Amino acid sequence: MNDGSSVTNNSATGSTVGIQAETVHNSTVNIVHPDASPLEKFKVGVRFLEDGVPSRARDMISDAIAHGHDNAEVRFHWVLAMLSTRAYHDLSAEELQRLRHACGLIETYAEGEWKDALRVVFELLAMRSTADGETGHVLERLLALSPRQRDAILHHLDLVLSGGLKDSLWAEYRERAEGARFGNDRGQRVWAYFEPDPIGPRALPPRPSTAAAAQAALKVPAGLFVIATAFFCTLALVADPAAAVIELLVALGAGLTAAYSGRRWWYQVYRLKEKKRAPHIPHAGASVSTGDGFTNRVRHSFDYYFSTRVPYGSAPHEWLARTVHIRYSLAAEIALLYRESRISVDRVNWLIRYLAEDARDRHDRGTLFDHRPNHTPAAAALCVVALITLGVTTLTLLGTVASGIGASQMLLALLAVVGAVWSGRAAASSWLESWGEERRLAEETQEYEEQLTARQVAYQKWKSFLEFTRPSELEMETWLTCDKTLFVDEALRHYQLAWRDLVTHTILMTPARPYKRGRVKGGPWRYSRYSFRLFLVTQDGVREISTEFDFTDAKRGNEQRSNYRFDALSSVQVTERTHVGYDLELILTNGPARNIRVKDADTHQLTPDENAHEIAEINLDAAGFVHTFRLLEGIAADGKSWIERNNPNNLPPFRAAD
């Protein structure tokens, strides 16, 4: 259900230029509680390894071993984590000693498939400098392992395996990559990984009622009205009881009718004015968190979704013209509800899309522009007739009073009528406000609850769809591994090289602008567009192939190739800027310096319990930066002598510790 509706504003400054969207998924899969058992830490470590974060996997599995959880399965994954994305020369003396110690523990573990797999791993390490013809028995034992174990070994020991062994397995490995590259409906699901987690539903709460103040103001004029009316009625009854009773009954009926119909008339006029009034938007300087930028992006998003959610038979431009006031009102509401700091419009787009669809559906039902049935003309006419009747009856009552009392009492009667009219008008105004506010509050409360419930349903529907569609870290890493495998295979074919012809190789994966990026909490950034840069090192020099890569459909473009001798690479420099990112600079003796942005800054995207240095290391590790930098730095410093020194055929054999 990807509607392709990215409406993100791409303009930015500094390091964020070209970043279309970024999100951190609040996953708890790889979160380790302080009181976690060694087994739980081991399982989390395995997930880190499968998700392409071997540095965290080493820490987790080593912690589990240190607390007593040690067997062949644990050691197998620990060795893979130690060697993943690392060549033999990347290991420190201490790490080599730990590997030798682990090799010596093999016979202490119980027999089983994991012990067999662990034994094969160490045999492969020992075969690095062995002639290709002597690896047959190890290859047989490797092929005898389960596909899961074999694929894990080939993937994580990529920089350690001998060229001859990889040549024997490459055809099958490539076929597996081709088969899994678009597995699990990749093309229809990758977009969901970069879709931000939707923010929860909100609705405008009812405006506070002023009924209490109106009721307090009602007491004095109501009391005066009762006193003045009672005095006037008394005078009329004294003057002519028979006529006064009839006239007073008519006045009472007219007054009650005017009150009943008048309040309906007044309330409908009042509510129509309220409905037409747009929600208040703070001015540009009132709130830093809202600002013109966020409000404008909200309006842009409403324009987009209203132009794509059009009633049947209407053209987009016609629909936009008819709903301009509705869109403005809704945009003002959303800007007001979600004005807090660091809320991206991408997280609110689900609600904007829902409101656009709701407007279209209400239009189809004929209820979009009519808020409620209009009974105003009938109520107004009845109220006017009742008031005229009341006025005529009052004049008749004055005539009745005048016929039976003296001039001085007539003056009192006139004053009573004036007082009743004045206090009655004031009392009626306060009464209407009090009654209207109570009714408005009840209606707005019901409307608020209905809106919030409907939005909660839409939110849960969208959130559930995202969770169902969004690929797991394992799926994302598997697809990325397949892409790298096929890219390397194409480069080998282009240069007509076999693995035995290579001294070593490395691949650097950096973001290609413009891109979207996403990650799970504690995990590396993954990008919608990558730049793959492959370095193939042979005895004759370095072959470099780079290409830009769309992760959704695996299409590549802007491919470049270059070859240079070892002495052509004069220096390699790394620049770290806290608010920008990491840059790798390659300086060649026969060409301009090349700057490679390895990663953008992510300090502002860290969760409170994440460590900036640790996340940076995870991202550099996932990009292949550590091995690439050491390789290029060694070549720049020592030239071909570094290659000869680190050639697998010249390295000392791997043996278990005594």
C-alpha positions in Angstrom: 0.0 0.0 0.0 2.9 2.3 -0.7 1.2 5.4 -2.1 4.5 6.9 -3.1 3.5 10.0 -1.3 6.7 11.5 -0.2 6.1 15.2 0.3 9.2 16.0 2.2 10.8 19.4 1.7 14.4 18.7 0.6 15.9 22.1 1.3 18.2 22.2 4.3 21.6 23.6 5.4 24.9 22.2 6.3 25.2 18.4 6.6 21.5 17.7 6.0 21.4 18.9 2.3 20.3 15.9 0.3 18.8 14.0 3.2 15.1 13.7 2.3 14.0 11.9 5.4 15.4 10.1 8.4 13.9 8.1 11.2 14.9 5.9 14.1 12.6 3.0 14.8 12.0 2.3 18.4 12.7 -1.4 18.3 13.4 -3.4 21.4 14.7 -6.5 19.6 18.4 -5.7 20.3 17.9 -4.0 23.7 19.7 -5.7 26.6 18.4 -5.2 30.0 21.0 -4.7 32.8 19.8 -7.9 34.5 19.8 -10.0 31.3 21.1 -13.5 31.6 24.2 -14.7 29.7 21.9 -16.7 27.3 19.8 -13.5 26.5 23.0 -11.6 25.9 24.2 -14.3 23.5 21.0 -14.2 21.6 21.1 -10.5 21.2 24.7 -10.8 20.1 23.7 -13.3 17.4 21.0 -10.9 16.2 23.6 -8.1 16.0 25.8 -10.4 13.9 23.0 -11.3 11.5 22.0 -7.6 11.2 25.5 -6.6 10.2 26.8 -5.1 13.4 29.7 -7.4 14.3 31.3 -5.0 16.7 28.3 -5.1 19.0 28.0 -8.8 18.5 31.6 -9.3 19.7 30.8 -7.3 22.9 27.6 -9.2 23.6 28.9 -12.7 23.0 32.2 -12.0 24.9 30.1 -10.8 27.8 28.0 -14.0 27.7 31.2 -16.1 27.6 32.7 -14.2 30.5 29.6 -15.0 32.6 29.8 -18.7 32.0 27.7 -19.3 28.8 30.2 -21.1 26.7 29.7 -24.0 24.2 30.4 -24.8 20.6 27.5 -22.7 19.2 28.5 -19.7 21.3 32.2 -20.0 20.2 31.2 -20.4 16.6 29.3 -17.1 16.5 32.0 -15.4 18.6 34.7 -16.4 16.0 32.4 -15.2 13.2 32.0 -11.9 15.0 35.7 -11.5 15.5 36.4 -12.1 11.8 33.4 -10.4 10.2 34.3 -7.4 7.9 38.0 -7.8 9.0 41.1 -9.2 7.2 43.7 -11.2 9.0 46.0 -8.2 9.2 43.3 -6.1 10.9 43.4 -8.3 14.0 45.5 -7.2 16.9 48.0 -9.5 18.7 45.6 -9.8 21.6 42.8 -10.8 19.3 44.9 -13.4 17.5 45.9 -14.8 20.9 42.2 -15.1 21.9 41.4 -16.9 18.6 44.2 -19.3 19.2 43.0 -19.9 22.7 39.4 -20.6 21.4 40.9 -23.0 18.9 42.4 -25.0 21.7 39.0 -25.4 23.4 37.3 -27.2 20.5 37.9 -30.7 21.9 36.3 -29.7 25.2 32.9 -29.1 23.6 30.3 -31.7 23.1 30.0 -33.4 19.7 27.4 -31.9 17.3 26.8 -29.8 14.3 28.1 -26.6 16.0 31.4 -28.3 17.0 31.8 -29.4 13.4 31.1 -25.9 12.1 33.6 -24.4 14.6 36.3 -26.9 13.6 35.8 -26.0 9.9 36.2 -22.3 10.7 39.6 -22.8 12.3 40.7 -25.2 9.6 39.8 -22.4 7.1 41.9 -20.0 9.1 44.8 -22.4 9.0 44.4 -22.9 5.2 45.0 -19.2 4.3 48.5 -19.8 3.1 48.0 -23.3 1.8 48.3 -24.1 -1.9 44.9 -24.2 -3.6 45.2 -27.9 -4.4 45.5 -28.8 -0.7 42.2 -27.3 0.4 40.0 -30.1 -1.0 39.3 -31.9 2.3 38.4 -28.6 4.1 36.1 -27.7 1.2 34.3 -31.1 1.5 33.8 -30.6 5.2 32.5 -27.0 4.6 30.0 -28.3 2.0 28.8 -30.9 4.5 27.6 -28.3 6.9 24.0 -27.0 6.9 23.3 -24.2 4.4 22.8 -21.8 7.3 26.2 -22.5 8.8 27.9 -22.5 5.4 26.4 -19.2 4.3 27.3 -17.6 7.6 30.9 -18.7 7.3 31.2 -17.5 3.7 29.7 -14.2 4.5 31.5 -13.3 7.7 34.9 -14.8 6.6 34.8 -13.1 3.3 38.1 -11.2 3.9 39.9 -14.2 5.4 39.1 -17.1 3.1 41.8 -18.1 0.6 41.2 -17.2 -3.1 41.3 -20.8 -4.3 38.6 -21.8 -1.8 36.4 -18.9 -2.7 36.7 -19.7 -6.4 35.4 -23.2 -5.7 32.4 -21.8 -3.8 31.7 -18.6 -5.7 29.4 -19.9 -8.4 27.0 -21.4 -5.8 27.3 -18.3 -3.5 26.5 -16.1 -6.5 23.4 -18.2 -7.4 22.2 -18.0 -3.8 22.6 -14.2 -3.9 20.7 -14.0 -7.2 17.8 -16.0 -5.7 17.6 -14.1 -2.5 18.2 -10.6 -3.9 14.5 -9.8 -4.4 13.1 -12.3 -2.0 10.3 -11.6 0.5 8.7 -9.0 -1.8 11.6 -6.6 -1.5 10.4 -4.1 -4.1 7.1 -3.6 -2.4 8.4 -3.4 1.2 11.7 -1.5 1.3 9.9 1.9 1.3 8.3 1.1 4.7 11.8 0.9 6.4 12.4 4.5 5.7 8.8 5.6 6.6 8.9 7.3 10.0 7.0 5.9 12.9 3.6 7.8 12.9 3.0 10.1 15.9 -0.1 9.4 17.9 -3.6 10.8 17.0 -4.8 14.1 18.4 -7.9 16.2 18.0 -8.8 19.7 19.1 -10.3 19.5 22.6 -13.5 21.5 23.3 -13.0 25.2 24.1 -13.5 25.9 27.8 -17.1 26.8 28.7 -18.0 30.3 29.9 -21.4 29.1 31.3 -20.3 29.6 34.9 -19.6 33.3 34.3 -22.9 33.7 32.4 -24.8 32.1 35.3 -23.2 34.4 37.8 -24.1 37.4 35.7 -27.7 36.1 35.3 -28.7 36.4 39.0 -29.1 40.2 39.3 -31.0 41.0 36.1 -33.2 37.9 36.6 -34.1 39.1 40.2 -34.9 42.6 38.9 -37.0 41.1 36.1 -39.0 39.1 38.5 -39.6 42.0 40.9 -40.5 44.5 38.1 -42.8 41.9 36.4 -44.5 40.9 39.6 -45.2 44.6 40.5 -46.6 45.3 37.0 -48.8 42.2 37.1 -50.1 43.2 40.6 -51.1 46.6 39.3 -53.0 45.1 36.4 -54.8 42.6 38.5 -55.8 45.4 41.0 -57.1 47.6 38.1 -59.2 44.9 36.3 -58.8 41.3 37.5 -60.9 39.7 34.7 -59.2 41.4 31.8 -55.7 41.2 33.4 -55.9 37.4 33.8 -56.6 36.8 30.1 -53.9 39.3 29.0 -51.3 37.9 31.4 -52.0 34.3 30.2 -51.5 35.5 26.6 -48.3 37.3 27.6 -47.0 34.2 29.4 -47.6 32.0 26.3 -46.0 34.5 24.0 -43.0 34.9 26.3 -42.5 31.1 26.6 -42.8 30.7 22.8 -40.3 33.5 22.2 -37.9 31.9 24.7 -38.2 28.4 23.1 -37.9 29.4 19.5 -35.5 32.3 20.2 -32.9 30.1 21.8 -32.9 27.7 18.9 -32.6 30.6 16.5 -29.8 32.2 18.5 -27.9 28.9 19.0 -27.9 28.0 15.3 -26.6 31.4 14.3 -23.9 31.2 17.0 -22.7 27.7 16.0 -22.5 28.6 12.3 -20.3 31.5 13.2 -18.1 29.2 15.4 -17.8 26.6 12.6 -16.6 29.2 10.1 -14.0 30.5 12.5 -10.6 28.9 11.8 -8.4 27.6 14.7 -6.0 30.1 16.0 -2.5 29.9 14.6 0.4 31.5 16.6 2.2 34.1 14.6 5.7 33.3 13.3 7.5 34.5 16.3 5.1 33.0 18.9 6.6 29.5 18.8 9.9 28.4 17.6 8.8 24.9 17.3 5.9 25.6 14.9 7.3 28.4 12.8 6.4 29.1 9.2 8.4 26.2 8.0 6.4 23.5 9.7 3.0 25.2 9.0 4.0 25.6 5.3 5.0 21.9 5.1 1.7 20.9 6.6 -0.2 23.0 4.0 1.9 21.6 1.2 1.1 18.1 2.5 -2.6 18.9 2.6 -2.5 20.3 -1.0 -0.7 17.1 -2.1 -3.1 14.6 -0.5 -6.2 16.6 -1.5 -5.0 16.6 -5.1 -4.6 12.8 -5.0 -7.8 12.0 -3.0 -10.3 13.5 -5.4 -14.1 12.6 -5.6 -15.2 10.6 -8.6 -15.9 12.9 -11.5 -13.9 15.8 -10.2 -10.7 17.2 -11.5 -7.9 17.8 -9.0 -7.7 21.6 -9.7 -11.5 21.9 -9.2 -11.4 19.9 -6.0 -8.6 22.0 -4.6 -10.5 25.2 -5.5 -13.6 24.0 -3.7 -11.8 22.9 -0.6 -9.4 25.8 -0.1 -11.1 26.9 3.2 -11.4 23.4 4.5 -7.7 22.7 3.8 -6.7 25.9 5.5 -8.8 25.1 8.6 -7.4 21.6 8.8 -3.8 22.7 8.2 -4.3 25.3 11.0 -5.6 22.6 13.3 -2.7 20.2 12.6 -0.1 22.9 13.0 -1.6 23.8 16.3 -1.9 20.2 17.6 1.7 19.1 16.6 3.7 22.3 17.2 6.2 20.8 19.6 9.9 20.8 18.9 11.4 18.4 16.3 8.1 17.0 15.0 8.6 16.3 11.3 5.6 16.6 9.0 6.4 13.1 7.7 5.2 11.7 11.1 1.9 13.5 10.7 1.3 12.6 7.0 -0.8 9.6 8.0 -3.3 11.9 9.7 -3.3 14.4 6.8 -3.9 11.6 4.4 -6.8 10.3 6.5 -8.3 13.8 6.7 -8.1 14.1 2.9 -9.8 10.8 2.4 -12.4 11.7 5.0 -13.2 14.9 3.2 -13.6 13.1 -0.1 -15.9 10.5 1.5 -18.0 13.1 3.2 -18.3 14.9 -0.1 -19.6 11.7 -1.7 -22.2 11.4 1.1 -23.2 15.0 0.7 -22.2 16.0 4.2 -19.0 17.9 3.7 -20.3 21.5 3.5 -23.4 21.1 5.7 -22.7 21.1 9.4 -26.3 20.4 10.6 -29.9 20.8 9.4 -30.9 24.5 9.1 -34.1 25.3 11.1 -33.2 29.0 11.5 -36.0 30.5 9.3 -38.9 28.8 11.0 -37.5 29.4 14.5 -36.8 33.0 13.7 -40.3 33.6 12.3 -41.9 32.0 15.3 -39.8 34.0 17.7 -40.6 37.3 15.9 -44.4 36.6 16.0 -44.2 35.7 19.7 -42.3 38.9 20.5 -44.8 41.0 18.6 -47.6 39.3 20.4 -45.8 39.9 23.8 -45.3 43.6 22.9 -48.9 44.1 21.9 -50.1 42.3 25.1 -47.9 44.5 27.2 -49.4 47.6 25.7 -52.8 46.2 26.4 -51.9 45.5 30.0 -50.7 49.1 30.3 -54.2 50.3 29.1 -55.8 48.0 31.6 -53.6 49.5 34.4 -54.4 53.1 33.2 -58.1 52.5 33.3 -58.2 51.5 37.0 -55.5 53.5 38.8 -54.3 57.1 39.3 -51.7 59.0 37.4 -49.0 58.5 40.1 -49.5 54.7 40.0 -49.4 54.8 36.2 -45.9 56.3 36.4 -44.9 53.4 38.6 -46.4 51.0 36.0 -44.4 52.6 33.2 -41.2 52.3 35.3 -42.0 48.7 36.0 -42.4 47.9 32.3 -39.1 49.7 31.4 -37.3 47.9 34.2 -38.8 44.5 33.1 -37.7 45.1 29.5 -34.2 46.2 30.4 -33.6 43.5 33.0 -35.3 40.9 30.9 -33.1 41.6 27.9 -29.9 41.4 30.2 -31.2 38.2 31.8 -32.1 36.7 28.4 -28.6 37.4 27.1 -26.9 35.8 30.1 -29.4 32.8 30.0 -28.8 32.2 26.3 -25.0 32.3 26.8 -25.2 29.9 29.7 -27.5 27.5 28.0 -25.7 27.8 24.7 -22.3 27.2 26.2 -23.5 24.1 28.0 -25.0 22.7 24.8 -21.9 23.7 22.8 -19.6 22.0 25.3 -21.6 18.8 25.1 -21.7 18.8 21.3 -18.0 19.6 21.0 -17.1 17.0 23.6 -19.0 14.4 21.6 -17.5 15.6 18.3 -14.0 15.5 19.9 -14.5 12.0 21.1 -15.8 10.8 17.8 -12.9 12.5 15.9 -10.3 11.1 18.3 -11.8 7.6 18.0 -11.9 7.8 14.2 -8.3 9.0 14.1 -7.2 6.3 16.6 -8.6 3.7 14.3 -6.8 5.2 11.3 -3.6 5.5 13.3 -3.7 1.8 14.4 -4.5 0.7 10.9 -1.6 2.6 9.4 0.8 1.6 12.2 -0.2 -2.1 11.9 0.3 -1.9 8.1 3.7 -0.4 8.6 4.8 -3.0 11.1 3.6 -5.8 8.8 5.2 -4.3 5.7 8.5 -3.0 7.2 11.4 -5.3 6.6 13.4 -6.7 9.5 17.0 -5.9 10.1 17.9 -9.4 8.9 16.0 -8.9 5.6 17.6 -5.5 5.0 21.1 -6.9 5.7 20.4 -10.0 3.5 19.4 -7.9 0.6 22.4 -5.6 1.0 24.7 -8.6 1.2 23.2 -10.0 -2.0 23.7 -6.6 -3.8 27.3 -6.4 -2.7 28.0 -10.0 -3.8 26.6 -9.4 -7.3 28.4 -6.1 -7.6 31.7 -7.8 -6.8 30.9 -10.6 -9.2 30.3 -8.2 -12.0 33.6 -6.4 -11.3 35.5 -9.7 -11.3 33.9 -10.6 -14.6 34.7 -7.2 -16.1 38.4 -7.4 -15.2 38.5 -11.2 -15.9 39.9 -11.8 -12.5 39.5 -14.9 -10.2 39.6 -14.7 -6.4 43.1 -16.4 -6.5 44.3 -13.4 -8.5 43.5 -11.0 -5.7 45.8 -10.1 -2.8 42.8 -8.6 -0.9 39.8 -6.5 -1.6 37.4 -4.1 0.3 34.1 -2.4 -0.4 33.1 0.9 1.1 29.3 1.7 1.3 28.4 5.3 1.7 25.1 7.2 1.2 24.4 8.6 -2.2 22.5 11.9 -2.2 19.7 12.6 -2.2 18.6 9.7 0.1 16.4 8.7 2.9 17.8 6.9 5.9 16.5 4.8 8.7 17.8 2.6 11.5 16.5 0.7 14.5 17.6 1.9 18.0 21.1 0.8 18.6 21.7 -0.2 14.9 23.4 1.3 11.9 21.9 3.7 9.4 20.5 2.1 6.2 20.0 4.2 3.1 17.5 4.3 0.2 20.5 5.1 -2.1 24.0 3.9 -1.7 27.4 4.5 -3.3 29.4 1.3 -3.6 33.1 1.7 -3.9 35.1 -1.5 -4.5 38.9 -1.8 -4.3 40.4 -4.9 -5.9 44.1 -5.2 -5.0 46.3 -7.5 -7.2 50.1 -7.8 -7.5 50.0 -5.2 -10.3 48.0 -2.4 -8.5 44.6 -1.3 -7.4 41.4 -1.4 -9.5 38.6 0.9 -8.2 35.0 0.6 -9.3 32.2 2.8 -7.9 28.5 3.0 -8.6 25.4 4.6 -7.2 22.7 2.2 -6.2 19.0 2.5 -5.5 18.2 0.1 -2.7 14.5 -0.3 -3.6 14.9 -1.9 -7.0 18.7 -2.6 -7.0 19.2 -0.5 -10.1 22.7 1.0 -10.5 24.0 4.0 -12.3 26.8 6.6 -12.6 29.5 3.8 -12.6 33.1 4.8 -12.7 36.3 2.8 -13.0 39.9 3.7 -12.4 43.2 1.8 -12.1 46.4 3.0 -10.4 49.8 1.7 -9.2 50.6 1.3 -5.6 52.9 4.3 -5.6 50.2 6.5 -7.1 48.3 6.6 -3.8 50.3 9.2 -1.9 48.1 9.7 1.2 44.8 8.9 2.9 43.2 11.3 5.4 40.1 11.1 7.5 38.3 14.2 8.8 35.7 14.0 11.6 33.3 16.8 12.2 30.8 16.5 15.0 28.0 18.3 13.2 28.9 17.2 9.6 30.2 13.6 9.6 33.2 11.7 8.4 35.1 12.4 5.2 37.7 10.2 3.6 40.2 12.0 1.3 42.3 10.1 -1.2 45.2 11.9 -2.6 46.8 10.6 -5.8 50.1 11.7 -7.3 48.7 11.9 -10.8 45.2 13.4 -10.2 43.1 15.6 -8.0 42.2 14.7 -4.4 38.9 12.8 -4.0 36.7 13.5 -1.0 34.3 10.7 0.0 31.6 11.4 2.6 31.5 8.2 4.6 28.6 9.1 6.8 26.6 12.2 7.8 26.3 13.4 11.3 23.7 11.7 13.5 24.1 13.4 16.9 20.6 15.1 16.7 19.1 11.7 15.9 20.3 9.8 18.9 17.9 8.6 21.5 18.6 9.6 25.1 20.2 6.3 26.1 22.4 6.0 23.0 26.1 6.8 23.1 27.3 9.0 20.2 30.7 7.4 19.9 29.3 3.9 20.0 26.7 4.6 17.3 29.4 6.3 15.1 31.6 3.1 15.4 28.6 0.9 14.5 28.0 3.0 11.4 31.6 3.1 10.3 31.9 -0.7 10.9 28.7 -1.3 8.8 30.1 0.9 6.0 33.3 -1.2 5.7 35.2 1.9 6.6 37.7 0.4 9.2 39.1 -2.2 6.8 39.1 0.1 3.8 41.0 2.8 5.7 43.6 0.5 7.0 44.1 -1.0 3.6 44.4 2.3 1.8 46.5 3.8 4.6 48.9 0.9 4.4 49.3 1.1 0.6 49.8 4.9 0.8 52.5 4.5 3.5 54.4 1.5 2.2 53.3 0.9 -1.3 53.9 -2.6 -2.7 56.0 -3.6 0.3 52.8 -3.5 2.4 51.1 -5.8 -0.2 54.0 -8.3 0.0 54.0 -8.2 3.7 50.3 -8.9 4.0 50.0 -11.3 1.2 48.2 -14.4 2.6 51.0 -16.6 1.2 53.5 -14.7 3.3 51.6 -14.6 6.6 52.6 -16.9 9.4 50.3 -20.0 9.8 47.5 -20.0 12.3 47.9 -22.5 15.1 46.1 -23.2 18.3 47.6 -21.9 21.5 49.6 -24.4 23.5 
